Amino acid sequence: MANIEIYTKATCPYCHRAKALFTRKQVPFQEIPIDGDVDLREEMIKRSGRTTVPQIFIDGKHVGGCDDLHALDARGGLDPPA
């Protein structure tokens, strides 16, 4: 099972869409809320090179944001191996 981390903010609609996709696909994930946490936000920026949320990592590899996640899913990247 892949280790999935997603940096989020409570008010971010893209974060909610990304989490809903993982939930719908029954893919467990670790949510890292950065609301008001400067250190976690800096960690996210250092890891991803981006300042927007969500930022998604699968097994430590940066996937990107919500649109990138949906593109990965469209290619079958969130489906279990056959």
URMO-V514039 format. One record per run of one state. SS is the DSSP state (H for helix, E for strand, C for the rest). FROM is the first residue (numbers start at 1). LEN is the number of residues. If there is no record, write none. Layout:
ss=SS from=FROM len=LEN
ss=SS from=FROM len=LEN
//
This chain:
ss=C from=1 len=3
ss=E from=4 len=5
ss=C from=9 len=4
ss=H from=13 len=12
ss=C from=25 len=5
ss=E from=30 len=4
ss=C from=34 len=4
ss=H from=38 len=11
ss=C from=49 len=6
ss=E from=55 len=4
ss=C from=59 len=2
ss=E from=61 len=4
ss=C from=65 len=1
ss=H from=66 len=9
ss=C from=75 len=8
//
